[in-house]
Amino acid sequence: MLDGMYHSILSVLFLGMIPAAMHPVLQLQPLDISVAPPASLVLVSERLSASGVVIMDVESGQQLYGRQQAVRRPMASLTKLMTALLIVENHEMDELVAIAEDVEDVEGNIVHLPPGEQFTVGDLLSALLISSSNDAALALATYHSMTEASFVFDMNIRAKALGLKGTSFANPSGLDHPRQWSTPQDLAWLTISALRHPEIRERMGQSSKMVYSKEGTAISLSHTHAMLHGDTPISGGKTGTTDAAGQCLVSVVEQDGREYVVVLLHSLQRYRDMQSILAAIAPVSPVISTAQLPAA
């Protein structure tokens, strides 16, 4: 009995030693992970009229400046960044969308899409992001989800997936609603997510464009971000304006090989605020006339 027990113990010991001698030890190689170098904090004049502000480095996600960045406020047409993201993630740009008859009932900023005619998803996305078209927002929402309510449900699901805990959507265009709000911080993250898609990035930076229905109707689009019509480091943007939200603005700024997202919520003079921020980010930036363009 004892001999058998000792034999078993010796067998276990040898089994633990022999494989190590027979098989080479795997050498784990360190992962080659690149990390974006930190950006410098931005010192901005405190005399901004916007009550909610964030400046974020796009590559690293580092917040360089914030003012009440986690406070929830109405976001107006900055909402359309989520509308655009859902559409680009689920549709091809050459798909045709028929404009419904109820498009004529849409409130706010519109480009007068003709009922019964067809536009590509890409052209409606241009109307959404360049001219901040509420009728394009409705057309895309109902094309994707059949009803506006279903699309709003999808918007909120996507917001949760992106980790936007301070955001709630009630419509795809940004009209004032008790359940329509976000934070500067969330909107900066949403913008960075949207910029990963060339279809969105391109349209956010186009100062103007002509789009045509399949039937031949032409619609002229002009970007609502006034500073995209001048010589500035701003390469893209999105505006938003409602009674509850005040003047809202997202700007993409390129300077010294870095890219920044600037979010302004509830501003009284968004372009003057943006000039102050550019003076901090890019001190030699030219000052341009900021005459108001139609902005949603």
C-alpha positions as CSV (number, residue, x, y, z in Angstrom):
1,M,0.0,0.0,0.0
2,L,2.8,2.5,1.0
3,D,4.8,1.5,-2.0
4,G,1.9,2.3,-4.3
5,M,1.3,5.6,-2.6
6,Y,5.0,6.7,-3.0
7,H,4.9,5.6,-6.6
8,S,1.8,7.8,-7.2
9,I,3.5,10.8,-5.5
10,L,6.7,10.3,-7.6
11,S,4.6,10.0,-10.7
12,V,2.9,13.4,-10.0
13,L,6.2,15.0,-9.3
14,F,7.7,13.7,-12.5
15,L,4.6,14.7,-14.6
16,G,5.1,18.2,-13.3
17,M,8.7,18.3,-14.4
18,I,8.9,16.4,-17.6
19,P,6.6,18.6,-19.7
20,A,8.6,21.7,-18.8
21,A,11.8,20.0,-20.1
22,M,10.2,18.6,-23.2
23,H,8.3,21.7,-24.4
24,P,9.8,25.1,-24.9
25,V,8.4,27.9,-22.8
26,L,6.3,30.4,-24.8
27,Q,7.8,33.9,-24.9
28,L,5.0,36.5,-24.7
29,Q,5.7,39.5,-26.8
30,P,4.6,42.9,-25.5
31,L,1.7,44.5,-27.5
32,D,2.5,47.4,-29.7
33,I,-0.1,49.9,-28.6
34,S,0.3,53.5,-29.7
35,V,-1.0,56.1,-27.4
36,A,-1.6,59.7,-28.5
37,P,0.7,62.2,-26.8
38,P,-1.1,64.5,-24.4
39,A,-2.2,67.9,-25.7
40,S,-1.7,71.1,-23.9
41,L,-4.5,72.5,-21.7
42,V,-6.2,75.5,-23.3
43,L,-6.4,78.8,-21.4
44,V,-9.6,80.5,-22.5
45,S,-10.9,83.9,-21.5
46,E,-13.7,83.5,-18.9
47,R,-15.7,86.1,-20.7
48,L,-17.4,83.5,-22.9
49,S,-21.2,84.0,-23.2
50,A,-21.8,80.2,-23.5
51,S,-22.8,78.5,-20.2
52,G,-21.6,75.1,-21.3
53,V,-18.2,74.6,-23.0
54,V,-15.8,71.8,-23.8
55,I,-12.6,71.7,-25.9
56,M,-11.5,68.1,-26.6
57,D,-8.5,66.7,-28.4
58,V,-9.8,64.3,-31.1
59,E,-6.9,61.8,-31.2
60,S,-6.5,61.3,-27.4
61,G,-10.0,62.2,-26.2
62,Q,-8.3,64.5,-23.6
63,Q,-10.4,67.3,-22.3
64,L,-8.4,70.5,-22.6
65,Y,-11.0,73.0,-21.2
66,G,-14.4,72.7,-19.7
67,R,-17.2,74.8,-18.2
68,Q,-20.2,73.1,-16.7
69,Q,-19.3,70.3,-19.2
70,A,-21.5,67.7,-17.4
71,V,-24.6,69.9,-17.0
72,R,-27.6,68.8,-19.1
73,R,-29.1,71.5,-21.5
74,P,-31.2,71.6,-24.6
75,M,-28.9,70.9,-27.6
76,A,-31.1,72.1,-30.6
77,S,-29.9,70.8,-34.0
78,L,-26.7,69.3,-32.6
79,T,-29.1,66.4,-32.2
80,K,-28.6,65.9,-36.0
81,L,-25.2,64.4,-35.3
82,M,-26.8,61.4,-33.8
83,T,-29.4,61.2,-36.6
84,A,-26.5,61.3,-39.1
85,L,-24.5,58.6,-37.2
86,L,-27.4,56.1,-37.2
87,I,-28.0,56.6,-40.9
88,V,-24.4,56.2,-41.9
89,E,-24.0,53.1,-39.8
90,N,-27.0,51.4,-41.4
91,H,-27.4,52.7,-45.0
92,E,-25.6,53.2,-48.2
93,M,-25.4,56.7,-49.6
94,D,-27.0,55.7,-53.0
95,E,-30.2,54.3,-51.5
96,L,-33.3,56.3,-52.7
97,V,-35.7,57.8,-50.2
98,A,-39.2,58.9,-51.2
99,I,-40.3,62.2,-49.6
100,A,-43.6,61.7,-47.8
101,E,-46.6,64.1,-48.1
102,D,-46.4,65.1,-44.4
103,V,-43.0,66.7,-44.9
104,E,-44.8,70.0,-45.5
105,D,-45.8,70.0,-41.8
106,V,-42.3,70.0,-40.5
107,E,-41.4,73.0,-38.3
108,G,-38.2,75.0,-38.0
109,N,-35.3,75.1,-40.5
110,I,-36.2,73.3,-43.8
111,V,-34.9,73.1,-47.4
112,H,-38.4,72.5,-48.8
113,L,-38.0,68.9,-50.0
114,P,-40.7,68.3,-52.6
115,P,-43.3,65.6,-51.5
116,G,-43.4,62.6,-53.8
117,E,-39.9,63.0,-55.2
118,Q,-36.9,60.8,-54.4
119,F,-33.5,61.8,-53.1
120,T,-30.5,59.6,-52.2
121,V,-29.6,59.0,-48.6
122,G,-26.3,60.9,-49.3
123,D,-28.1,64.0,-50.6
124,L,-30.5,64.0,-47.6
125,L,-27.5,63.6,-45.3
126,S,-26.0,66.7,-47.0
127,A,-29.2,68.7,-46.4
128,L,-29.1,67.5,-42.7
129,L,-25.5,68.4,-42.0
130,I,-24.9,71.4,-44.3
131,S,-28.2,73.3,-44.1
132,S,-29.5,71.7,-40.9
133,S,-32.7,70.6,-42.6
134,N,-35.5,69.4,-40.3
135,D,-37.4,68.0,-43.3
136,A,-34.3,65.9,-44.2
137,A,-34.1,64.7,-40.6
138,L,-37.7,63.5,-40.7
139,A,-37.3,61.9,-44.1
140,L,-34.2,60.0,-43.0
141,A,-35.7,59.0,-39.7
142,T,-38.9,57.5,-41.2
143,Y,-36.9,55.8,-44.0
144,H,-34.8,54.1,-41.4
145,S,-37.4,53.2,-38.8
146,M,-40.8,53.7,-40.5
147,T,-41.9,56.1,-37.7
148,E,-40.3,59.0,-36.0
149,A,-40.9,57.4,-32.6
150,S,-39.1,54.2,-33.5
151,F,-36.1,56.2,-34.8
152,V,-36.0,58.1,-31.5
153,F,-35.9,54.8,-29.6
154,D,-32.9,53.8,-31.8
155,M,-31.2,57.1,-31.1
156,N,-31.4,56.6,-27.3
157,I,-30.2,53.0,-27.6
158,R,-27.2,54.2,-29.6
159,A,-26.5,56.9,-27.1
160,K,-26.4,54.3,-24.3
161,A,-24.0,52.1,-26.4
162,L,-21.7,55.1,-26.8
163,G,-21.7,55.8,-23.1
164,L,-23.5,59.1,-23.4
165,K,-25.1,59.0,-19.9
166,G,-26.1,62.7,-19.9
167,T,-28.1,62.6,-23.2
168,S,-31.7,62.0,-24.1
169,F,-33.5,62.3,-27.5
170,A,-37.1,63.0,-28.2
171,N,-36.9,63.9,-31.9
172,P,-34.4,63.6,-34.8
173,S,-34.1,67.3,-35.6
174,G,-33.5,69.0,-32.2
175,L,-36.8,70.8,-31.6
176,D,-37.3,71.8,-28.0
177,H,-38.8,69.0,-25.9
178,P,-38.6,68.2,-22.1
179,R,-36.8,65.0,-22.9
180,Q,-34.3,66.4,-25.4
181,W,-31.0,67.3,-23.8
182,S,-27.3,66.6,-23.6
183,T,-24.1,67.8,-22.1
184,P,-21.1,69.5,-23.8
185,Q,-19.0,66.5,-22.8
186,D,-21.4,64.0,-24.3
187,L,-21.7,66.0,-27.5
188,A,-17.9,66.2,-27.9
189,W,-17.8,62.4,-27.7
190,L,-20.7,62.1,-30.1
191,T,-18.9,64.4,-32.5
192,I,-15.7,62.4,-32.3
193,S,-17.6,59.2,-33.0
194,A,-19.3,60.8,-36.0
195,L,-16.1,62.1,-37.4
196,R,-14.8,58.6,-37.8
197,H,-17.2,58.3,-40.8
198,P,-15.9,60.0,-43.9
199,E,-19.5,60.5,-45.1
200,I,-20.2,62.7,-42.1
201,R,-16.8,64.4,-41.8
202,E,-17.0,65.5,-45.5
203,R,-20.4,67.1,-45.1
204,M,-19.6,68.8,-41.8
205,G,-16.9,70.6,-43.7
206,Q,-18.7,71.6,-46.9
207,S,-19.5,75.2,-47.1
208,S,-22.1,74.7,-49.9
209,K,-23.5,72.0,-52.3
210,M,-26.2,71.4,-54.8
211,V,-28.4,68.3,-54.5
212,Y,-30.9,66.9,-57.0
213,S,-33.9,64.7,-56.7
214,K,-34.3,61.7,-59.1
215,E,-37.0,63.8,-60.8
216,G,-34.5,66.7,-61.4
217,T,-35.5,69.2,-58.7
218,A,-32.4,71.1,-57.6
219,I,-31.8,72.3,-54.0
220,S,-29.0,74.7,-53.0
221,L,-27.4,74.0,-49.6
222,S,-25.3,76.5,-47.6
223,H,-23.6,75.6,-44.4
224,T,-25.1,77.2,-41.3
225,H,-21.7,77.5,-39.6
226,A,-20.7,81.0,-40.5
227,M,-17.0,80.5,-39.8
228,L,-16.8,77.8,-42.5
229,H,-17.3,80.6,-45.1
230,G,-14.1,82.3,-44.1
231,D,-10.3,81.7,-43.8
232,T,-10.1,80.0,-40.4
233,P,-8.7,76.8,-38.9
234,I,-12.2,75.4,-38.6
235,S,-12.6,72.4,-40.9
236,G,-16.1,71.3,-39.9
237,G,-19.0,72.1,-37.7
238,K,-22.7,72.0,-36.8
239,T,-25.0,74.7,-35.5
240,G,-28.1,74.6,-33.4
241,T,-30.6,77.3,-32.3
242,T,-33.9,77.1,-30.5
243,D,-35.6,79.3,-27.9
244,A,-34.7,76.9,-25.0
245,A,-31.2,76.0,-26.2
246,G,-30.1,79.4,-27.3
247,Q,-27.2,79.4,-29.7
248,C,-25.3,76.1,-29.9
249,L,-22.2,75.3,-31.9
250,V,-19.9,72.4,-32.6
251,S,-16.6,73.3,-34.4
252,V,-13.8,71.0,-35.6
253,V,-10.5,72.9,-35.4
254,E,-7.2,71.9,-37.0
255,Q,-4.0,73.5,-35.6
256,D,-0.4,72.4,-35.6
257,G,-1.1,68.9,-36.6
258,R,-3.8,68.4,-34.0
259,E,-7.5,68.3,-34.3
260,Y,-9.9,69.6,-31.6
261,V,-13.7,69.5,-31.1
262,V,-15.2,72.6,-29.5
263,V,-18.8,72.4,-28.1
264,L,-20.7,75.6,-27.1
265,L,-24.2,75.3,-25.5
266,H,-26.6,78.1,-24.6
267,S,-24.4,80.9,-26.0
268,L,-25.5,84.5,-26.5
269,Q,-22.8,85.1,-29.2
270,R,-21.4,81.8,-30.4
271,Y,-19.1,83.2,-33.1
272,R,-17.6,85.7,-30.7
273,D,-17.1,82.9,-28.2
274,M,-15.5,80.9,-30.9
275,Q,-13.1,83.7,-31.8
276,S,-12.0,83.8,-28.2
277,I,-11.4,80.1,-28.2
278,L,-9.5,80.2,-31.5
279,A,-7.3,82.9,-30.0
280,A,-6.3,80.5,-27.3
281,I,-5.9,77.4,-29.6
282,A,-4.5,79.2,-32.6
283,P,-3.3,82.7,-31.6
284,V,-2.4,83.7,-35.2
285,S,-5.8,82.8,-36.7
286,P,-7.4,85.5,-38.8
287,V,-10.4,87.3,-37.5
288,I,-13.4,87.1,-39.9
289,S,-16.8,88.7,-40.1
290,T,-19.3,86.5,-38.3
291,A,-22.4,87.9,-39.9
292,Q,-25.3,85.5,-39.0
293,L,-26.3,82.9,-41.6
294,P,-29.6,81.1,-41.3
295,A,-28.8,78.6,-38.5
296,A,-30.8,75.9,-36.9
